[in-house]
Every structure is written in structure tokens, then in C-alpha cells.
């Protein structure tokens, strides 16, 4: 959806991330009903998945996009 956005408030989650500041990222993804979080944050990447939300690196996301036939090249 180009030029669209929506605002969500994070869902409270238990302490799950190695860095407690990352718990709000996971809570926000859950509130937004996201399928995936793309990040370069190594401690957050160590979680891999929480309640159906996958946590992947930029490289993984681009590889999956290429397999799906999407092109994000600049």
C-alpha cells in the first residue's frame, strides 16, 4: 500500500529479548500483526521467531524476496 501507514501501540510482552529495549520491537510487531521483522540487531536476531513473528536479517529478507520474484534493487 504505497503512501499509507497505521499507528499501533506495542503489546506488553514478557522479557524475551537479550536486550530489554528490543521487547518493544516484538510487542509492536505483534500489535501490527506483522509476519516478519527485518533487522540488523544481532541480539534481536537471536530470537528468530516469537508467536508467529519471524525475525530475520536484511540478507535473509532479500533472499526470500528474490525467491518470491520481488526485486528491491536500486
MMTF fields as JSON, N, C-alpha, C and O atoms, coordinates in Angstrom:
{
  "mmtfVersion": "1.0.0",
  "mmtfProducer": "UNKNOWN",
  "numBonds": 295,
  "numAtoms": 296,
  "numGroups": 74,
  "numChains": 1,
  "numModels": 1,
  "chainsPerModel": [1],
  "groupsPerChain": [74],
  "chainIdList": ["A"],
  "bondAtomList": [4, 2, 8, 6, 12, 10, 16, 14, 20, 18, 24, 22, 28, 26, 32, 30, 36, 34, 40, 38, 44, 42, 48, 46, 52, 50, 56, 54, 60, 58, 64, 62, 68, 66, 72, 70, 76, 74, 80, 78, 84, 82, 88, 86, 92, 90, 96, 94, 100, 98, 104, 102, 108, 106, 112, 110, 116, 114, 120, 118, 124, 122, 128, 126, 132, 130, 136, 134, 140, 138, 144, 142, 148, 146, 152, 150, 156, 154, 160, 158, 164, 162, 168, 166, 172, 170, 176, 174, 180, 178, 184, 182, 188, 186, 192, 190, 196, 194, 200, 198, 204, 202, 208, 206, 212, 210, 216, 214, 220, 218, 224, 222, 228, 226, 232, 230, 236, 234, 240, 238, 244, 242, 248, 246, 252, 250, 256, 254, 260, 258, 264, 262, 268, 266, 272, 270, 276, 274, 280, 278, 284, 282, 288, 286, 292, 290],
  "bondOrderList": [1, 1, 1, 1, 1, 1, 1, 1, 1, 1, 1, 1, 1, 1, 1, 1, 1, 1, 1, 1, 1, 1, 1, 1, 1, 1, 1, 1, 1, 1, 1, 1, 1, 1, 1, 1, 1, 1, 1, 1, 1, 1, 1, 1, 1, 1, 1, 1, 1, 1, 1, 1, 1, 1, 1, 1, 1, 1, 1, 1, 1, 1, 1, 1, 1, 1, 1, 1, 1, 1, 1, 1, 1],
  "groupList": [{"groupName": "UNK", "atomNameList": ["N", "CA", "C", "O"], "elementList": ["N", "C", "C", "O"], "formalChargeList": [0, 0, 0, 0], "bondAtomList": [1, 0, 2, 1, 3, 2], "bondOrderList": [1, 1, 2], "singleLetterCode": "X", "chemCompType": "L-PEPTIDE LINKING"}],
  "groupTypeList": [0, 0, 0, 0, 0, 0, 0, 0, 0, 0, 0, 0, 0, 0, 0, 0, 0, 0, 0, 0, 0, 0, 0, 0, 0, 0, 0, 0, 0, 0, 0, 0, 0, 0, 0, 0, 0, 0, 0, 0, 0, 0, 0, 0, 0, 0, 0, 0, 0, 0, 0, 0, 0, 0, 0, 0, 0, 0, 0, 0, 0, 0, 0, 0, 0, 0, 0, 0, 0, 0, 0, 0, 0, 0],
  "groupIdList": [1, 2, 3, 4, 5, 6, 7, 8, 9, 10, 11, 12, 13, 14, 15, 16, 17, 18, 19, 20, 21, 22, 23, 24, 25, 26, 27, 28, 29, 30, 31, 32, 33, 34, 35, 36, 37, 38, 39, 40, 41, 42, 43, 44, 45, 46, 47, 48, 49, 50, 51, 52, 53, 54, 55, 56, 57, 58, 59, 60, 61, 62, 63, 64, 65, 66, 67, 68, 69, 70, 71, 72, 73, 74],
  "secStructList": [7, 6, 6, 7, 7, 7, 7, 7, 7, 7, 7, 7, 7, 7, 1, 7, 1, 1, 1, 4, 4, 4, 2, 2, 2, 2, 2, 2, 2, 2, 2, 6, 6, 7, 1, 3, 3, 3, 7, 7, 7, 2, 2, 2, 2, 6, 6, 7, 3, 3, 6, 6, 3, 3, 3, 3, 7, 2, 2, 2, 2, 2, 2, 2, 2, 2, 2, 6, 6, 7, 7, 7, 7, 7],
  "xCoordList": [0.832, 0.0, 0.877, 1.257, 1.198, 2.016, 1.331, 0.109, 2.16, 1.669, 0.608, -0.304, 0.718, -0.222, 0.557, 1.691, -0.059, 0.542, -0.559, -1.693, -0.22, -1.135, -0.32, 0.852, -0.95, -0.295, -0.731, -1.922, 0.229, -0.085, 0.668, 1.703, 0.155, 0.832, 1.323, 0.594, 2.541, 3.102, 2.255, 1.691, 2.189, 1.578, 2.634, 3.807, 2.228, 3.152, 3.587, 2.746, 4.878, 5.404, 6.307, 6.869, 6.442, 7.381, 8.8, 9.044, 9.71, 11.126, 11.606, 11.789, 11.811, 12.245, 13.527, 14.282, 13.777, 14.958, 16.166, 16.019, 17.362, 18.56, 18.693, 19.163, 18.277, 18.265, 16.82, 15.987, 16.495, 15.097, 14.474, 13.252, 15.284, 14.74, 14.158, 13.318, 14.594, 14.083, 12.699, 12.002, 12.293, 10.958, 9.866, 8.831, 10.08, 9.084, 8.986, 7.911, 10.07, 10.032, 9.135, 8.3, 9.312, 8.497, 7.036, 6.135, 6.802, 5.441, 4.758, 3.555, 5.513, 4.966, 4.645, 3.61, 5.519, 5.263, 4.002, 3.198, 3.831, 2.616, 1.374, 0.362, 1.447, 0.306, -0.056, -1.231, 0.957, 0.734, 0.361, 0.082, 0.357, 0.088, 1.071, 0.705, 2.32, 3.387, 3.722, 3.596, 4.147, 4.632, 6.121, 6.625, 6.822, 8.275, 8.804, 8.235, 9.896, 10.672, 12.025, 12.678, 12.441, 13.741, 14.668, 14.362, 15.805, 16.693, 18.145, 18.441, 19.024, 20.451, 20.921, 22.11, 19.997, 20.301, 20.554, 19.627, 21.816, 22.188, 21.463, 20.998, 21.348, 20.613, 19.146, 18.605, 18.514, 17.127, 17.053, 16.127, 18.013, 18.051, 18.175, 17.739, 18.765, 18.955, 17.63, 17.584, 16.564, 15.255, 14.654, 14.02, 14.847, 14.399, 12.89, 12.455, 12.075, 10.623, 9.958, 10.426, 8.865, 8.094, 6.624, 6.235, 5.815, 4.364, 4.003, 3.105, 4.713, 4.41, 5.086, 4.967, 5.791, 6.518, 7.966, 8.692, 8.364, 9.743, 10.643, 10.242, 11.856, 12.84, 14.021, 14.717, 14.239, 15.239, 16.179, 15.868, 17.33, 18.303, 17.868, 16.989, 18.496, 18.228, 18.567, 17.808, 19.685, 20.088, 19.025, 18.644, 18.55, 17.509, 16.246, 15.639, 15.859, 14.655, 14.822, 13.898, 15.992, 16.238, 16.29, 15.807, 16.866, 16.915, 15.508, 15.181, 14.678, 13.299, 12.508, 11.675, 12.765, 12.08, 12.479, 11.633, 13.756, 14.222, 13.565, 13.152, 13.468, 12.824, 11.356, 10.811, 10.726, 9.321, 9.149, 8.025, 10.269, 10.197, 10.08, 9.738, 10.356, 10.319, 11.701, 12.698, 11.784, 13.068, 13.153, 12.394, 14.076, 14.264, 15.571, 16.062, 16.145, 17.401, 17.17, 16.088, 18.201, 18.112, 18.621, 18.618],
  "yCoordList": [-1.186, 0.0, 1.25, 1.723, 1.778, 2.992, 4.157, 4.304, 4.977, 6.184, 5.907, 6.712, 4.801, 4.529, 4.109, 3.636, 4.289, 3.884, 3.687, 4.122, 3.033, 2.949, 2.956, 2.582, 3.38, 3.551, 2.438, 2.149, 1.817, 0.787, 1.082, 1.749, 0.596, 0.67, -0.722, -1.695, -0.838, -2.168, -2.946, -2.393, -4.238, -5.161, -5.479, -5.658, -5.548, -5.927, -7.372, -8.261, -7.609, -8.967, -9.237, -8.312, -10.514, -10.829, -10.546, -10.362, -10.51, -10.291, -11.478, -12.572, -11.266, -12.361, -12.051, -12.961, -10.775, -10.398, -10.236, -9.838, -10.546, -10.323, -8.858, -8.573, -7.945, -6.517, -6.131, -6.208, -5.719, -5.417, -4.34, -4.301, -3.471, -2.461, -3.103, -2.5, -4.31, -4.986, -5.592, -5.899, -5.766, -6.319, -5.431, -5.936, -4.132, -3.224, -3.42, -3.229, -3.793, -4.082, -5.292, -5.288, -6.304, -7.514, -7.203, -7.649, -6.452, -6.069, -5.248, -5.392, -4.387, -3.578, -4.457, -4.276, -5.399, -6.317, -7.136, -7.343, -7.6, -8.35, -7.481, -7.924, -6.25, -5.334, -5.037, -4.879, -4.963, -4.668, -5.919, -5.849, -7.055, -8.331, -8.573, -9.047, -8.234, -8.417, -9.893, -10.671, -10.261, -11.619, -11.722, -12.773, -10.593, -10.623, -9.277, -8.227, -9.327, -8.141, -8.302, -9.336, -7.283, -7.301, -6.377, -5.201, -6.916, -6.148, -6.554, -7.648, -5.678, -5.981, -6.139, -6.341, -6.048, -6.131, -7.594, -8.403, -7.92, -9.309, -9.924, -11.059, -9.224, -9.831, -10.122, -11.151, -9.235, -9.465, -10.63, -11.438, -10.722, -11.834, -13.188, -14.205, -13.204, -14.471, -15.108, -16.303, -14.332, -14.869, -15.707, -16.728, -15.286, -15.973, -15.936, -15.668, -16.202, -16.225, -16.09, -16.644, -15.347, -15.24, -15.1, -14.16, -16.044, -16.04, -15.787, -15.003, -16.459, -16.372, -15.235, -15.15, -14.359, -13.271, -13.726, -13.955, -13.85, -14.238, -13.018, -11.911, -13.226, -12.149, -12.548, -13.522, -11.77, -12.142, -10.978, -9.817, -11.322, -10.301, -9.689, -10.214, -8.58, -7.945, -8.919, -9.048, -9.59, -10.558, -11.648, -11.967, -12.216, -13.243, -12.705, -13.383, -11.495, -10.892, -10.696, -10.972, -10.221, -10.01, -11.339, -11.429, -12.352, -13.665, -14.23, -14.779, -14.1, -14.583, -13.793, -14.355, -12.498, -11.665, -12.102, -12.16, -12.409, -12.842, -14.161, -14.335, -15.085, -16.369, -16.15, -16.86, -15.163, -14.86, -14.029, -13.72, -13.668, -12.91, -11.416, -10.705, -10.916, -9.481, -8.898, -9.551, -7.692, -7.048, -5.74, -4.805, -5.684, -4.485, -3.785, -2.986, -4.077, -3.429, -1.946, -1.526, -1.177, 0.27, 0.67, 1.854],
  "zCoordList": [0.0, 0.0, 0.0, 1.071, -1.129, -1.17, -0.464, -0.495, 0.172, 0.843, 1.9, 2.088, 2.574, 3.655, 4.9, 4.815, 6.023, 7.286, 8.303, 8.101, 9.389, 10.511, 11.788, 11.805, 12.826, 14.115, 15.056, 15.177, 15.716, 16.706, 17.993, 17.981, 19.066, 20.348, 20.681, 20.486, 21.177, 21.456, 22.452, 23.396, 22.206, 23.158, 24.208, 23.88, 25.442, 26.516, 26.319, 26.182, 26.303, 26.183, 27.38, 27.965, 27.738, 28.826, 28.365, 27.172, 29.277, 28.939, 28.12, 28.654, 26.825, 25.959, 25.202, 24.862, 24.937, 24.162, 25.083, 26.239, 24.571, 25.375, 25.817, 26.919, 24.949, 25.28, 25.562, 24.66, 26.787, 27.123, 26.237, 26.091, 25.645, 24.732, 23.467, 22.799, 23.138, 21.944, 22.165, 21.197, 23.41, 23.671, 23.083, 22.65, 23.062, 22.488, 20.976, 20.406, 20.319, 18.877, 18.636, 17.731, 19.438, 19.303, 19.626, 18.915, 20.68, 21.038, 19.964, 19.742, 19.296, 18.207, 17.0, 16.359, 16.692, 15.579, 15.833, 14.924, 17.066, 17.409, 17.268, 16.725, 17.754, 17.665, 16.215, 15.883, 15.353, 13.932, 13.14, 11.943, 13.817, 13.154, 12.01, 10.935, 12.277, 11.285, 11.142, 12.088, 9.953, 9.711, 9.999, 10.394, 9.79, 9.889, 10.366, 10.064, 11.111, 11.476, 10.795, 10.935, 10.06, 9.387, 10.165, 10.361, 10.609, 11.473, 11.279, 10.799, 11.652, 11.711, 13.145, 13.394, 14.085, 15.512, 15.904, 15.942, 16.192, 16.468, 17.669, 17.567, 18.8, 19.907, 19.548, 19.952, 18.803, 18.388, 17.402, 17.467, 16.497, 15.542, 16.238, 15.699, 17.43, 18.138, 18.551, 18.843, 18.578, 18.969, 17.837, 18.1, 16.573, 15.359, 15.124, 14.004, 16.164, 15.997, 17.366, 18.36, 17.39, 18.617, 18.243, 17.55, 18.71, 18.483, 17.014, 16.708, 16.126, 14.704, 13.967, 12.744, 14.663, 14.014, 13.826, 14.794, 12.577, 12.278, 12.368, 12.01, 12.845, 12.958, 12.091, 12.375, 11.014, 10.016, 9.728, 9.995, 9.179, 8.771, 7.437, 6.753, 7.088, 5.797, 4.671, 3.71, 4.784, 3.759, 3.581, 2.455, 4.691, 4.601, 3.93, 3.102, 4.29, 3.71, 2.208, 1.443, 1.779, 0.351, -0.409, -1.537, 0.202, -0.442, -0.609, -1.661, 0.421, 0.336, -0.698, -1.409, -0.783, -1.775, -3.185, -4.078, -3.389, -4.708, -5.1, -6.247, -4.154, -4.426, -4.803, -5.648, -4.168, -4.452, -5.722, -6.119, -6.359, -7.603, -7.413, -8.357, -6.216, -5.955, -6.173, -5.865, -6.693, -6.963, -6.188, -6.444, -5.244, -4.438, -4.767, -3.97, -5.939, -6.3, -6.556, -6.965, -6.307, -6.51, -7.87, -8.207]
}
